Amino acid sequence: MLHCAVLDDYQDVARRFGDWGKLAGQVEPQVFTDHIDDRAALAAALADAGIVIAMRERTPFDRALFERLPKLRLLVTTGMKNASIDLKAAADRGVTVCGTGASPGPTAELTWGLIHALMRQIPREFANFQHAGKWQLTVGRELAGRRLGVIGLGRLGSRVARVGLAFDMQVSAWSKNLTPERCAEIGVAHAGSLDELLRTSDIASIHLVLSDRTRGLIGARELGLMQPHALLINTSRGPIVDEAALIAALKEKRIAGAGIDVFDREPLPRDHPFRSLDNIVATPHLGYVTEETYRIYFQEAVEDIAAWLAGKPVRVIGA
Protein backbone atom coordinates (compact mmCIF):
# COMPACT_ATOMS: atom_id res chain seq x y z
CA MET A 1 0.00 0.00 0.00
CA LEU A 2 1.28 3.47 -0.91
CA HIS A 3 1.88 5.98 1.83
CA CYS A 4 0.38 9.44 1.17
CA ALA A 5 1.49 12.39 3.31
CA VAL A 6 -0.93 15.31 3.57
CA LEU A 7 1.04 18.37 4.64
CA ASP A 8 -0.02 21.48 6.55
CA ASP A 9 -3.60 20.39 7.16
CA TYR A 10 -3.92 22.85 10.06
CA GLN A 11 -7.61 22.14 10.73
CA ASP A 12 -7.30 18.35 10.19
CA VAL A 13 -10.00 18.33 7.50
CA ALA A 14 -8.38 16.51 4.56
CA ARG A 15 -9.94 13.20 5.52
CA ARG A 16 -13.36 14.82 5.92
CA PHE A 17 -13.42 16.69 2.60
CA GLY A 18 -11.71 14.07 0.43
CA ASP A 19 -13.43 10.81 -0.59
CA TRP A 20 -10.58 8.56 0.51
CA GLY A 21 -12.80 5.49 0.20
CA LYS A 22 -12.00 5.59 -3.54
CA LEU A 23 -8.41 4.71 -2.66
CA ALA A 24 -9.14 2.05 -0.03
CA GLY A 25 -6.60 -0.76 -0.10
CA GLN A 26 -4.26 1.25 -2.33
CA VAL A 27 -3.35 4.41 -0.46
CA GLU A 28 -3.07 5.17 3.23
CA PRO A 29 -3.14 8.90 4.11
CA GLN A 30 -1.08 10.36 6.93
CA VAL A 31 -2.09 13.88 7.90
CA PHE A 32 0.34 16.44 9.30
CA THR A 33 -1.55 19.19 11.11
CA ASP A 34 1.56 21.15 12.13
CA HIS A 35 3.89 22.92 9.73
CA ILE A 36 7.35 21.32 9.54
CA ASP A 37 9.80 24.15 8.98
CA ASP A 38 13.06 22.28 9.52
CA ARG A 39 14.09 20.74 6.19
CA ALA A 40 15.87 17.72 7.71
CA ALA A 41 12.83 16.95 9.87
CA LEU A 42 10.57 17.36 6.83
CA ALA A 43 12.66 14.95 4.75
CA ALA A 44 12.57 12.42 7.57
CA ALA A 45 8.80 12.76 7.93
CA LEU A 46 8.30 12.18 4.19
CA ALA A 47 10.91 9.44 3.77
CA ASP A 48 8.34 6.68 3.15
CA ALA A 49 5.85 8.75 1.19
CA GLY A 50 5.20 7.76 -2.40
CA ILE A 51 2.58 10.49 -2.65
CA VAL A 52 2.47 13.93 -1.06
CA ILE A 53 -0.36 16.45 -1.01
CA ALA A 54 0.93 20.00 -0.52
CA MET A 55 -1.44 22.74 0.64
CA ARG A 56 -0.78 25.70 -1.64
CA GLU A 57 2.69 27.14 -0.98
CA ARG A 58 2.91 26.36 2.71
CA THR A 59 5.82 23.93 2.23
CA PRO A 60 8.38 24.59 -0.55
CA PHE A 61 9.57 21.66 -2.65
CA ASP A 62 13.00 22.57 -4.00
CA ARG A 63 15.60 20.38 -5.68
CA ALA A 64 17.37 19.61 -2.42
CA LEU A 65 14.17 18.23 -0.89
CA PHE A 66 13.27 16.17 -3.96
CA GLU A 67 16.73 14.59 -3.84
CA ARG A 68 16.10 13.50 -0.24
CA LEU A 69 12.82 11.79 -1.13
CA PRO A 70 13.69 8.79 -3.35
CA LYS A 71 10.30 7.12 -2.85
CA LEU A 72 8.25 10.15 -3.92
CA ARG A 73 6.46 9.61 -7.23
CA LEU A 74 3.41 11.90 -7.13
CA LEU A 75 3.13 15.43 -5.72
CA VAL A 76 -0.35 16.97 -5.67
CA THR A 77 -0.68 20.67 -4.99
CA THR A 78 -3.96 22.36 -4.23
CA GLY A 79 -4.58 24.85 -7.03
CA MET A 80 -3.00 24.75 -10.48
CA LYS A 81 -0.09 27.07 -9.68
CA ASN A 82 2.51 26.67 -6.98
CA ALA A 83 5.59 28.88 -7.16
CA SER A 84 7.23 26.98 -4.31
CA ILE A 85 7.58 23.76 -6.33
CA ASP A 86 10.67 23.32 -8.51
CA LEU A 87 8.95 21.66 -11.45
CA LYS A 88 12.22 21.01 -13.30
CA ALA A 89 13.64 19.21 -10.27
CA ALA A 90 10.44 17.17 -9.97
CA ALA A 91 10.69 16.13 -13.62
CA ASP A 92 14.36 15.24 -13.23
CA ARG A 93 13.48 12.97 -10.30
CA GLY A 94 10.57 11.35 -12.14
CA VAL A 95 7.94 12.92 -9.90
CA THR A 96 4.57 13.72 -11.48
CA VAL A 97 3.07 16.99 -10.26
CA CYS A 98 -0.70 17.47 -10.43
CA GLY A 99 -3.00 20.25 -9.27
CA THR A 100 -6.62 20.87 -8.43
CA GLY A 101 -9.26 23.42 -9.20
CA ALA A 102 -9.85 26.49 -7.04
CA SER A 103 -12.33 29.31 -6.59
CA PRO A 104 -11.43 33.01 -6.83
CA GLY A 105 -14.33 34.02 -4.64
CA PRO A 106 -13.11 33.44 -1.07
CA THR A 107 -10.02 35.64 -1.25
CA ALA A 108 -11.97 38.50 -2.80
CA GLU A 109 -14.52 38.19 -0.02
CA LEU A 110 -11.82 38.23 2.66
CA THR A 111 -10.33 41.33 1.05
CA TRP A 112 -13.56 43.15 1.75
CA GLY A 113 -13.66 41.75 5.27
CA LEU A 114 -10.28 43.36 5.95
CA ILE A 115 -11.37 46.64 4.37
CA HIS A 116 -14.53 46.81 6.47
CA ALA A 117 -12.62 45.85 9.62
CA LEU A 118 -10.22 48.74 9.11
CA MET A 119 -12.67 51.37 7.91
CA ARG A 120 -15.14 50.73 10.76
CA GLN A 121 -12.57 49.77 13.44
CA ILE A 122 -14.42 46.50 14.03
CA PRO A 123 -11.65 44.55 15.87
CA ARG A 124 -10.93 47.48 18.20
CA GLU A 125 -14.59 48.11 18.96
CA PHE A 126 -15.19 44.40 19.55
CA ALA A 127 -12.27 44.27 22.00
CA ASN A 128 -13.67 47.33 23.78
CA PHE A 129 -17.12 45.74 23.89
CA GLN A 130 -16.14 42.19 24.79
CA HIS A 131 -13.17 42.64 27.09
CA ALA A 132 -13.04 46.23 28.38
CA GLY A 133 -16.75 46.82 28.92
CA LYS A 134 -16.52 50.07 26.97
CA TRP A 135 -18.95 51.59 24.48
CA GLN A 136 -18.33 53.29 21.12
CA LEU A 137 -14.84 54.79 21.24
CA THR A 138 -13.98 55.23 17.55
CA VAL A 139 -15.44 57.02 14.55
CA GLY A 140 -15.56 54.95 11.38
CA ARG A 141 -15.28 55.94 7.73
CA GLU A 142 -17.69 55.23 4.88
CA LEU A 143 -16.73 53.68 1.56
CA ALA A 144 -19.06 55.58 -0.78
CA GLY A 145 -17.24 58.26 -2.73
CA ARG A 146 -13.77 57.10 -1.71
CA ARG A 147 -11.13 55.93 -4.17
CA LEU A 148 -10.28 52.25 -4.43
CA GLY A 149 -7.11 51.36 -6.32
CA VAL A 150 -6.93 47.74 -7.50
CA ILE A 151 -3.44 46.50 -8.32
CA GLY A 152 -4.06 43.63 -10.72
CA LEU A 153 -7.40 43.21 -12.49
CA GLY A 154 -7.46 39.47 -13.00
CA ARG A 155 -10.02 37.02 -11.60
CA LEU A 156 -9.57 38.24 -8.03
CA GLY A 157 -8.95 41.90 -8.70
CA SER A 158 -11.98 42.23 -10.96
CA ARG A 159 -14.22 40.76 -8.26
CA VAL A 160 -12.87 43.22 -5.72
CA ALA A 161 -13.33 46.08 -8.19
CA ARG A 162 -16.97 45.20 -8.88
CA VAL A 163 -17.76 45.19 -5.17
CA GLY A 164 -16.14 48.59 -4.87
CA LEU A 165 -18.40 49.87 -7.62
CA ALA A 166 -21.41 48.42 -5.80
CA PHE A 167 -20.40 50.51 -2.77
CA ASP A 168 -20.40 53.61 -4.98
CA MET A 169 -16.63 53.95 -4.80
CA GLN A 170 -14.44 55.50 -7.47
CA VAL A 171 -12.41 52.52 -8.68
CA SER A 172 -9.21 52.54 -10.71
CA ALA A 173 -6.84 49.71 -11.58
CA TRP A 174 -3.25 49.15 -12.66
CA SER A 175 -0.88 46.37 -13.55
CA LYS A 176 2.05 46.27 -15.93
CA ASN A 177 0.11 44.93 -18.92
CA LEU A 178 -3.36 46.19 -18.03
CA THR A 179 -5.11 48.03 -20.83
CA PRO A 180 -7.78 50.75 -20.76
CA GLU A 181 -10.00 48.39 -22.75
CA ARG A 182 -9.87 45.74 -20.02
CA CYS A 183 -10.67 48.39 -17.40
CA ALA A 184 -13.64 49.56 -19.48
CA GLU A 185 -15.01 45.99 -19.51
CA ILE A 186 -15.16 46.06 -15.72
CA GLY A 187 -16.29 49.67 -15.57
CA VAL A 188 -13.26 51.09 -13.74
CA ALA A 189 -10.74 53.79 -14.59
CA HIS A 190 -7.28 52.93 -15.88
CA ALA A 191 -4.52 54.32 -13.65
CA GLY A 192 -1.64 55.51 -15.80
CA SER A 193 0.97 54.12 -13.41
CA LEU A 194 1.38 52.42 -10.07
CA ASP A 195 2.61 55.72 -8.66
CA GLU A 196 -0.58 57.45 -9.76
CA LEU A 197 -2.76 54.76 -8.25
CA LEU A 198 -0.96 54.91 -4.90
CA ARG A 199 -1.02 58.73 -4.76
CA THR A 200 -4.76 58.96 -5.43
CA SER A 201 -6.23 55.93 -3.64
CA ASP A 202 -7.86 55.94 -0.23
CA ILE A 203 -7.56 52.14 -0.29
CA ALA A 204 -5.00 50.24 -2.40
CA SER A 205 -5.58 46.48 -2.73
CA ILE A 206 -3.05 44.06 -4.22
CA HIS A 207 -4.17 41.19 -6.48
CA LEU A 208 -1.04 40.03 -8.33
CA VAL A 209 0.80 36.74 -8.72
CA LEU A 210 4.18 36.62 -7.00
CA SER A 211 7.01 36.60 -9.55
CA ASP A 212 10.43 38.12 -10.04
CA ARG A 213 8.65 41.13 -11.52
CA THR A 214 6.26 41.65 -8.59
CA ARG A 215 8.52 40.72 -5.67
CA GLY A 216 9.15 43.91 -3.67
CA LEU A 217 6.85 45.89 -5.95
CA ILE A 218 5.63 47.97 -3.01
CA GLY A 219 8.63 49.31 -1.10
CA ALA A 220 9.51 52.33 0.98
CA ARG A 221 9.31 54.69 -2.01
CA GLU A 222 5.90 53.44 -3.06
CA LEU A 223 4.52 53.53 0.48
CA GLY A 224 5.77 57.10 0.70
CA LEU A 225 3.46 58.05 -2.16
CA MET A 226 0.36 57.02 -0.24
CA GLN A 227 -1.76 59.52 1.65
CA PRO A 228 -1.62 59.53 5.48
CA HIS A 229 -5.26 58.38 5.70
CA ALA A 230 -4.82 55.59 3.12
CA LEU A 231 -5.00 51.83 3.67
CA LEU A 232 -2.97 49.06 2.02
CA ILE A 233 -4.57 45.62 1.61
CA ASN A 234 -2.58 42.53 0.67
CA THR A 235 -4.32 39.17 0.24
CA SER A 236 -2.03 38.01 -2.60
CA ARG A 237 1.50 37.15 -1.45
CA GLY A 238 3.59 38.67 1.32
CA PRO A 239 6.82 39.33 -0.60
CA ILE A 240 5.03 41.63 -3.07
CA VAL A 241 5.32 44.22 -0.29
CA ASP A 242 8.63 45.04 1.39
CA GLU A 243 7.74 43.87 4.88
CA ALA A 244 10.30 46.00 6.73
CA ALA A 245 9.20 49.10 4.84
CA LEU A 246 5.54 48.42 5.64
CA ILE A 247 6.28 47.93 9.33
CA ALA A 248 8.15 51.25 9.40
CA ALA A 249 5.32 53.06 7.61
CA LEU A 250 2.77 51.67 10.07
CA LYS A 251 4.86 52.40 13.15
CA GLU A 252 5.45 55.97 12.01
CA LYS A 253 1.77 56.40 11.03
CA ARG A 254 2.74 57.43 7.49
CA ILE A 255 -0.27 55.45 6.31
CA ALA A 256 -3.42 54.88 8.33
CA GLY A 257 -3.35 51.11 8.34
CA ALA A 258 -2.98 47.80 6.56
CA GLY A 259 -5.06 44.68 6.09
CA ILE A 260 -2.77 41.68 5.67
CA ASP A 261 -3.52 38.00 5.07
CA VAL A 262 -0.14 36.94 3.64
CA PHE A 263 3.39 37.12 5.01
CA ASP A 264 7.02 36.59 4.09
CA ARG A 265 7.22 33.71 6.54
CA GLU A 266 4.27 31.51 7.42
CA PRO A 267 3.21 30.65 10.04
CA LEU A 268 4.10 34.10 11.34
CA PRO A 269 6.57 34.01 14.27
CA ARG A 270 5.02 34.83 17.64
CA ASP A 271 7.32 37.81 18.18
CA HIS A 272 6.72 39.38 14.77
CA PRO A 273 6.06 43.18 14.84
CA PHE A 274 2.77 42.73 12.95
CA ARG A 275 1.33 41.11 16.08
CA SER A 276 1.75 44.25 18.18
CA LEU A 277 0.85 47.10 15.80
CA ASP A 278 -2.43 48.88 16.54
CA ASN A 279 -3.12 49.98 12.95
CA ILE A 280 -3.12 46.59 11.27
CA VAL A 281 -5.80 43.94 10.84
CA ALA A 282 -4.07 40.67 10.07
CA THR A 283 -5.41 37.17 9.46
CA PRO A 284 -3.40 33.91 9.17
CA HIS A 285 -3.63 33.41 5.38
CA LEU A 286 -7.34 32.65 5.39
CA GLY A 287 -8.05 33.81 1.84
CA TYR A 288 -8.81 30.37 0.40
CA VAL A 289 -9.68 28.64 3.68
CA THR A 290 -13.38 27.85 3.24
CA GLU A 291 -15.42 24.67 3.24
CA GLU A 292 -16.26 25.10 -0.43
CA THR A 293 -12.65 25.54 -1.51
CA TYR A 294 -11.32 22.74 0.67
CA ARG A 295 -13.95 20.41 -0.75
CA ILE A 296 -12.63 21.16 -4.26
CA TYR A 297 -9.02 20.77 -3.13
CA PHE A 298 -9.28 17.42 -1.42
CA GLN A 299 -11.90 15.80 -3.64
CA GLU A 300 -9.80 16.59 -6.69
CA ALA A 301 -6.58 15.60 -4.93
CA VAL A 302 -8.09 12.15 -4.41
CA GLU A 303 -9.16 12.13 -8.08
CA ASP A 304 -5.58 13.03 -9.09
CA ILE A 305 -4.21 10.12 -7.09
CA ALA A 306 -6.76 7.66 -8.52
CA ALA A 307 -6.04 8.78 -12.08
CA TRP A 308 -2.28 8.51 -11.53
CA LEU A 309 -2.66 5.01 -10.10
CA ALA A 310 -4.63 4.08 -13.22
CA GLY A 311 -1.78 5.33 -15.40
CA LYS A 312 -3.81 8.27 -16.74
CA PRO A 313 -2.80 11.30 -14.66
CA VAL A 314 -4.99 14.40 -14.84
CA ARG A 315 -4.36 18.09 -14.19
CA VAL A 316 -0.63 17.59 -14.70
CA ILE A 317 1.54 20.65 -14.11
CA GLY A 318 4.67 20.62 -16.27
CA ALA A 319 8.04 22.37 -15.97
Secondary structure by P-SEA (a helix, b strand, c coil): cbbbbbccccccccccccccccccccbbbbbbccccccaaaaaaaaccccbbbbccccccccaaaaaacccccbbbbccccccccaaaaaaaabbbbbbbbbbccaaaaaaaaaaaaaaaaaaaaaaaaccccccccbbbbbcccbbbbbccccaaaaaaaaaaaaaccccccccccccaaaaaaacccccccaaaaaacccbbbbbccccccccccccaaaaaaccccbbbbbcccccccaaaaaaaaaaaccccbbbbccccccccccccccccccccccccccccccaaaaaaaaaaaaaaaaaaaaccccccccc
